[in-house]
């Protein structure tokens, strides 16, 4: 259980820091997920896609607000 909490916290920190610079951080958090949780590559790829989705949703709102696409 500690491994899961540690991995989730580490992935979240990597994701947060790299999101500030416009990168996803997949080159760092994908190996972390694979090694610390010892899951298959396919599950780790699904987690990576989910994190990309989480990053994309706020960016849609920020882009539409900056370019006045929403009244």
Beta strands, then each sheet from edge to edge (+ up, - down):
end
